[in-house]
Amino acid sequence: MTENLARSTGPADPGVASRTWRRPVARNDPSVTLQDALLARGRGNSLNLIRLVLASIVIGAHAWPLSGSGATAAWFEPFAWQAVPGFFCLSGFLIARSRMTLGLGRFMWHRCLRILPAYYVVLVVIAFVAAPLSTVGGGVWRADEAFTYVVGNGAVRQLVWNIPSTVDAMAWDGSLWTLFYELLAYVCAGLLLAVPLARRHARTVTPLLLVCCAVGVWWRVEPGALNTSLFLETMRLGTYFLAGMVFYFWAERIRLDWRLAVVALGLVAAAWAVGRPDVLGPLPLAYFLLWLGATVPARWAQRNDVSYGVYIYAFPVAVLVEWFMPGLSVAQHVGLVVLFTVPLAWASWLIVERPAMRHKNARWRRRETPPEQVMARDPRASAA
């Protein structure tokens, strides 16, 4: 994104894309808080890099089933399970900041600009470029099926997964389903923080909502035994998103310490070991990822964010790799997917995403709150 730190936004959104290199905080300074490291002016971070790593883990998670190698390897499964939730943790933190800075209308305008242009472009690329290309290896491309694929997924929620006459009716982009929940989280956060009481007492409201979501995640599996995907994924991913929001509103009180990061990582592993990663893992996972984003240096990642492009293009690239070169090992499959996906992600960033974000400051009647005034009026300044 081209937004500066004060207006940083979220999951399919980079933390910062500044024009100049800004040094991250020192790893060994326990006096630094999350606010100092990620919210103060003039401070750089590497959240874009962390998001790129998470997108790469998603590529690995899909490699086993897409390459015909069976289920994801047991040793990789914990990483695969936490990749998408990791995106939501970072989004919750950054989206809270964006919403506290912007009015509801402009906030949603920024979110739509960040998510939708690249989303619609990838649908068109799949339907009218990738799908016809796939017929070189077999199958038939039909224009009516291609239009159905684009129009059927136009509301962002994935309702049409394949173009039936191509690639043996395989799903063309199995990663896009999370974007519906991402946008749903944006809407919910925007509306929640439009309520004056919730905005003033966000330090209390967001942890309470986090507990409610965590209980919902537990209840859906144990006594509830629900199998409705909309409820299941809203509760599960919403818990991680709220964890990020909680860290934003308590940022000035939370220390950035490598020892706490080690403990947090241990708690994530323990939550996985006891079979409750979505109930016990969101807060420690959010802390660990924010710590990484504040301490790992990555100069280029402060200016560019290709993580979204990698996320949305990797799956169709993987489908084509398997279609034209079946029988590859997982390592070979991943290597080729990365090789072909990175140029597409860069093109998406340079041609679609970054130009779209240049329209974020379109004239609005209502004047937005200057970032420097937000710090003074932030609900964290007065404990609820």
C-alpha positions as CSV (number, residue, x, y, z in Angstrom):
1,M,0.0,0.0,0.0
2,T,1.0,3.5,-0.5
3,E,-0.4,4.6,2.8
4,N,1.9,5.8,5.5
5,L,2.2,4.2,8.9
6,A,-0.5,6.4,10.5
7,R,-3.0,5.2,7.9
8,S,-1.8,1.6,7.6
9,T,-4.5,-0.8,6.8
10,G,-4.9,-4.5,6.7
11,P,-5.1,-8.5,5.4
12,A,-5.0,-8.2,2.1
13,D,-3.4,-5.0,3.0
14,P,0.2,-4.3,3.8
15,G,1.4,-2.8,7.0
16,V,3.4,0.0,5.4
17,A,4.6,0.9,1.9
18,S,6.6,4.0,2.5
19,R,9.0,5.5,0.0
20,T,12.0,5.6,2.3
21,W,13.7,3.0,4.4
22,R,12.8,3.1,8.1
23,R,14.7,1.0,10.6
24,P,12.7,-1.5,12.6
25,V,13.0,-1.5,16.4
26,A,16.0,-3.1,18.1
27,R,15.3,-6.7,19.0
28,N,16.8,-6.5,22.5
29,D,15.1,-3.4,23.8
30,P,12.4,-4.6,26.2
31,S,11.3,-1.0,27.0
32,V,9.7,-0.7,23.5
33,T,5.9,-1.2,23.3
34,L,3.9,-2.3,20.3
35,Q,2.8,1.3,20.0
36,D,6.4,2.5,19.8
37,A,7.3,-0.2,17.3
38,L,4.3,-0.2,14.9
39,L,2.3,2.9,15.4
40,A,4.8,5.7,16.0
41,R,5.8,8.0,13.2
42,G,9.1,7.4,11.5
43,R,9.2,3.8,12.6
44,G,9.4,1.1,9.9
45,N,8.2,-2.5,10.1
46,S,8.2,-5.7,8.1
47,L,4.6,-6.7,8.2
48,N,4.5,-6.9,4.4
49,L,7.3,-9.5,4.6
50,I,5.5,-11.5,7.3
51,R,2.4,-11.5,5.1
52,L,4.4,-12.7,2.1
53,V,5.8,-15.6,4.3
54,L,2.2,-16.5,5.3
55,A,1.2,-16.5,1.6
56,S,4.1,-18.8,0.8
57,I,3.0,-21.2,3.5
58,V,-0.4,-21.3,1.9
59,I,1.4,-22.4,-1.4
60,G,3.1,-25.2,0.5
61,A,-0.2,-26.2,2.1
62,H,-1.9,-26.6,-1.3
63,A,1.1,-28.4,-2.8
64,W,0.4,-31.8,-1.5
65,P,-3.2,-32.2,-2.7
66,L,-2.7,-30.2,-5.9
67,S,0.3,-32.2,-6.9
68,G,-1.4,-35.5,-6.3
69,S,0.8,-36.3,-3.3
70,G,-2.1,-36.9,-0.9
71,A,-2.9,-35.0,2.3
72,T,-0.6,-32.3,3.6
73,A,2.4,-33.8,5.5
74,A,1.9,-34.1,9.2
75,W,5.0,-32.0,10.0
76,F,3.7,-29.1,7.8
77,E,0.1,-29.2,8.9
78,P,0.5,-26.9,12.0
79,F,2.1,-24.2,9.8
80,A,-0.5,-24.6,7.1
81,W,-3.3,-24.3,9.6
82,Q,-2.0,-21.1,11.0
83,A,-1.2,-19.3,7.7
84,V,-4.7,-17.8,7.0
85,P,-5.4,-17.1,10.6
86,G,-2.1,-15.2,10.7
87,F,-3.3,-12.9,8.0
88,F,-6.4,-12.2,10.0
89,C,-4.3,-11.4,13.2
90,L,-2.3,-8.8,11.3
91,S,-5.5,-7.4,9.6
92,G,-7.2,-6.9,12.9
93,F,-4.3,-4.8,14.2
94,L,-4.0,-2.7,11.1
95,I,-7.7,-2.4,10.4
96,A,-8.4,-1.1,13.9
97,R,-5.8,1.6,13.3
98,S,-7.3,2.5,9.9
99,R,-10.9,2.7,11.3
100,M,-9.9,4.9,14.3
101,T,-8.3,7.3,11.8
102,L,-10.9,7.3,9.0
103,G,-14.7,7.9,8.9
104,L,-16.8,4.8,8.1
105,G,-17.3,5.8,4.5
106,R,-13.7,6.5,3.6
107,F,-12.6,3.4,5.6
108,M,-14.8,1.1,3.5
109,W,-13.6,3.0,0.3
110,H,-10.0,2.2,1.2
111,R,-10.9,-1.4,2.0
112,C,-12.7,-1.9,-1.3
113,L,-9.9,-0.3,-3.3
114,R,-7.4,-2.6,-1.7
115,I,-9.3,-5.9,-2.2
116,L,-11.7,-5.7,-5.1
117,P,-9.8,-4.5,-8.2
118,A,-7.2,-7.2,-7.9
119,Y,-9.9,-9.7,-7.1
120,Y,-11.9,-9.0,-10.2
121,V,-8.8,-8.9,-12.4
122,V,-7.8,-12.4,-11.2
123,L,-11.3,-13.7,-11.9
124,V,-11.0,-12.4,-15.5
125,V,-7.5,-13.7,-15.9
126,I,-8.6,-17.2,-14.8
127,A,-11.7,-17.3,-17.0
128,F,-10.3,-15.7,-20.1
129,V,-6.6,-16.5,-20.0
130,A,-5.7,-19.4,-17.8
131,A,-8.8,-21.5,-18.7
132,P,-8.3,-21.2,-22.5
133,L,-4.6,-21.9,-22.0
134,S,-5.3,-25.1,-20.2
135,T,-7.1,-26.5,-23.2
136,V,-3.7,-27.1,-24.8
137,G,-3.4,-30.0,-22.4
138,G,-7.0,-31.2,-22.9
139,G,-10.5,-30.0,-22.2
140,V,-12.7,-27.4,-23.9
141,W,-13.1,-23.7,-23.1
142,R,-16.6,-22.3,-23.3
143,A,-17.4,-18.6,-23.1
144,D,-20.7,-19.1,-21.3
145,E,-18.9,-21.1,-18.5
146,A,-16.2,-18.5,-18.3
147,F,-18.8,-15.7,-17.9
148,T,-20.7,-17.8,-15.3
149,Y,-17.4,-18.2,-13.3
150,V,-16.8,-14.4,-13.2
151,V,-20.4,-13.3,-12.6
152,G,-21.1,-16.1,-10.1
153,N,-18.1,-15.0,-7.9
154,G,-18.8,-11.3,-8.4
155,A,-20.2,-10.9,-4.9
156,V,-16.8,-12.1,-3.5
157,R,-18.2,-15.2,-1.8
158,Q,-17.0,-18.2,-3.8
159,L,-20.1,-19.8,-5.3
160,V,-18.6,-21.1,-8.5
161,W,-15.4,-23.0,-8.0
162,N,-14.7,-24.4,-11.4
163,I,-15.1,-23.9,-15.2
164,P,-16.6,-27.3,-15.8
165,S,-15.1,-28.1,-19.2
166,T,-11.5,-27.2,-18.2
167,V,-8.8,-29.0,-16.1
168,D,-11.2,-31.9,-15.3
169,A,-13.5,-29.5,-13.5
170,M,-10.9,-28.8,-10.8
171,A,-11.4,-25.7,-8.6
172,W,-9.5,-22.8,-10.3
173,D,-8.7,-20.7,-7.2
174,G,-9.3,-22.4,-3.9
175,S,-7.7,-19.5,-2.0
176,L,-10.3,-16.8,-2.8
177,W,-12.9,-18.1,-0.3
178,T,-11.2,-16.3,2.6
179,L,-11.7,-12.8,1.0
180,F,-15.4,-12.9,1.8
181,Y,-14.6,-13.3,5.5
182,E,-11.9,-10.6,5.2
183,L,-14.5,-8.1,3.9
184,L,-17.0,-9.3,6.4
185,A,-14.5,-8.5,9.2
186,Y,-13.9,-5.1,7.7
187,V,-17.6,-4.3,7.7
188,C,-18.1,-5.6,11.3
189,A,-15.1,-3.6,12.6
190,G,-16.3,-0.5,10.7
191,L,-19.8,-0.7,12.2
192,L,-18.6,-1.7,15.7
193,L,-16.3,1.3,16.0
194,A,-19.1,3.6,14.6
195,V,-20.9,3.0,17.9
196,P,-19.8,5.7,20.3
197,L,-19.8,3.5,23.4
198,A,-17.8,0.8,21.7
199,R,-15.4,3.3,20.3
200,R,-14.8,5.0,23.7
201,H,-14.4,1.7,25.5
202,A,-12.7,-0.4,22.8
203,R,-10.1,-1.7,25.3
204,T,-12.9,-3.5,27.1
205,V,-15.3,-4.2,24.2
206,T,-12.8,-6.0,21.9
207,P,-11.5,-8.5,24.5
208,L,-15.1,-9.3,25.4
209,L,-16.0,-10.0,21.8
210,L,-12.8,-12.1,21.5
211,V,-13.9,-14.2,24.4
212,C,-17.4,-14.6,22.9
213,C,-15.9,-15.7,19.5
214,A,-13.6,-18.1,21.2
215,V,-16.5,-19.6,23.1
216,G,-18.4,-19.8,19.8
217,V,-15.5,-21.7,18.2
218,W,-15.5,-24.2,21.1
219,W,-19.3,-24.5,21.1
220,R,-19.5,-25.2,17.3
221,V,-17.3,-28.3,17.7
222,E,-18.3,-29.6,21.1
223,P,-21.9,-29.2,22.3
224,G,-23.2,-27.4,19.1
225,A,-21.7,-29.7,16.5
226,L,-22.6,-27.2,13.8
227,N,-21.5,-27.8,10.2
228,T,-22.6,-24.5,8.6
229,S,-19.5,-23.1,7.0
230,L,-20.6,-19.5,7.2
231,F,-20.9,-19.7,11.0
232,L,-17.8,-21.9,11.5
233,E,-15.4,-19.7,9.5
234,T,-16.9,-16.4,10.8
235,M,-16.3,-17.5,14.3
236,R,-12.9,-19.1,13.7
237,L,-11.4,-16.3,11.6
238,G,-13.2,-13.6,13.6
239,T,-11.4,-14.8,16.7
240,Y,-8.0,-14.1,15.1
241,F,-9.1,-10.8,13.7
242,L,-10.3,-9.7,17.1
243,A,-7.0,-10.8,18.6
244,G,-5.2,-8.3,16.4
245,M,-7.7,-5.6,17.3
246,V,-7.1,-6.2,21.0
247,F,-3.4,-5.8,20.5
248,Y,-4.0,-2.5,18.8
249,F,-6.1,-1.0,21.6
250,W,-3.6,-2.2,24.2
251,A,-0.5,-1.4,22.2
252,E,0.8,1.2,24.6
253,R,0.8,-1.2,27.5
254,I,2.2,-4.3,25.8
255,R,6.0,-4.7,25.7
256,L,7.8,-5.9,22.6
257,D,10.2,-8.5,24.1
258,W,11.8,-11.5,22.4
259,R,11.2,-13.5,25.5
260,L,7.5,-12.9,25.3
261,A,7.7,-13.8,21.6
262,V,9.2,-17.2,22.6
263,V,6.5,-17.8,25.2
264,A,3.9,-16.8,22.6
265,L,5.2,-19.3,20.1
266,G,5.3,-22.0,22.8
267,L,1.6,-21.2,23.6
268,V,0.7,-21.5,19.9
269,A,2.4,-24.9,19.8
270,A,0.7,-26.0,23.0
271,A,-2.7,-24.9,21.7
272,W,-2.1,-27.0,18.6
273,A,-0.9,-30.0,20.7
274,V,-4.1,-30.0,22.8
275,G,-6.3,-29.7,19.7
276,R,-7.6,-26.1,20.5
277,P,-5.6,-23.8,18.2
278,D,-8.6,-21.7,17.3
279,V,-9.6,-21.2,20.9
280,L,-6.3,-20.8,22.7
281,G,-4.0,-19.7,19.9
282,P,-5.2,-16.4,18.5
283,L,-3.7,-14.0,21.1
284,P,-0.2,-15.7,21.2
285,L,-0.1,-16.0,17.4
286,A,-1.0,-12.4,17.0
287,Y,1.7,-11.3,19.4
288,F,4.4,-13.5,17.8
289,L,3.6,-12.2,14.3
290,L,3.5,-8.5,15.4
291,W,6.9,-9.0,17.1
292,L,8.3,-10.4,13.9
293,G,6.9,-7.6,11.9
294,A,8.5,-5.0,14.3
295,T,11.9,-6.6,14.5
296,V,12.8,-8.3,11.3
297,P,14.5,-5.9,8.8
298,A,13.2,-5.9,5.2
299,R,13.9,-2.7,3.3
300,W,12.0,-3.6,0.1
301,A,9.0,-4.8,1.9
302,Q,8.3,-1.3,3.3
303,R,7.8,0.0,-0.2
304,N,6.0,-2.9,-1.9
305,D,3.4,-5.5,-0.9
306,V,3.2,-8.5,-3.3
307,S,1.6,-10.8,-0.6
308,Y,-1.9,-10.3,-1.9
309,G,-0.9,-11.1,-5.5
310,V,1.0,-14.2,-4.4
311,Y,-2.1,-15.3,-2.4
312,I,-4.6,-14.9,-5.2
313,Y,-2.5,-16.1,-8.1
314,A,-0.6,-19.1,-6.6
315,F,-3.6,-21.5,-6.7
316,P,-4.4,-21.1,-10.4
317,V,-0.7,-21.3,-11.2
318,A,-0.5,-24.5,-9.2
319,V,-3.5,-25.9,-11.1
320,L,-1.8,-25.2,-14.4
321,V,1.5,-26.7,-13.2
322,E,-0.2,-29.9,-12.2
323,W,-2.3,-30.0,-15.4
324,F,0.7,-29.7,-17.7
325,M,3.3,-31.4,-15.6
326,P,1.6,-34.1,-13.5
327,G,3.7,-36.3,-11.2
328,L,6.1,-33.7,-9.9
329,S,7.4,-34.0,-6.3
330,V,6.1,-31.6,-3.8
331,A,9.4,-29.7,-3.8
332,Q,9.4,-29.4,-7.6
333,H,5.7,-28.4,-7.7
334,V,6.3,-25.6,-5.1
335,G,9.4,-24.4,-6.9
336,L,7.6,-24.0,-10.2
337,V,4.6,-22.4,-8.6
338,V,6.7,-19.8,-6.9
339,L,8.7,-19.2,-10.1
340,F,5.5,-18.4,-12.1
341,T,3.6,-16.7,-9.4
342,V,6.0,-14.1,-8.3
343,P,6.0,-12.2,-11.7
344,L,2.2,-12.3,-11.7
345,A,2.1,-10.9,-8.1
346,W,4.5,-8.1,-9.0
347,A,2.4,-7.3,-12.1
348,S,-0.7,-7.2,-9.9
349,W,1.0,-4.9,-7.4
350,L,2.4,-2.5,-10.0
351,I,-0.4,-2.5,-12.6
352,V,-3.6,-3.0,-10.5
353,E,-3.2,-2.7,-6.7
354,R,-0.9,0.3,-6.3
355,P,-2.6,2.4,-9.0
356,A,-6.0,1.6,-7.4
357,M,-4.8,2.8,-4.0
358,R,-3.9,6.2,-5.6
359,H,-7.6,6.9,-5.6
360,K,-7.9,6.4,-1.8
361,N,-7.9,10.1,-1.1
362,A,-10.7,11.0,-3.5
363,R,-12.5,14.1,-2.3
364,W,-15.1,13.5,0.5
365,R,-17.4,16.0,2.0
366,R,-16.6,14.9,5.6
367,R,-13.2,15.8,6.8
368,E,-11.2,12.9,8.2
369,T,-9.4,12.9,11.5
370,P,-5.7,13.8,11.0
371,P,-3.5,10.9,12.2
372,E,-1.7,13.1,14.8
373,Q,-5.0,13.9,16.5
374,V,-6.0,10.2,16.7
375,M,-3.2,9.5,19.2
376,A,-4.7,12.1,21.5
377,R,-8.3,10.9,21.1
378,D,-7.5,7.2,21.0
379,P,-9.7,5.2,23.4
380,R,-6.4,3.6,24.7
381,A,-5.7,6.9,26.4
382,S,-8.4,6.3,28.9
383,A,-8.9,2.8,30.3
384,A,-12.4,1.6,30.0
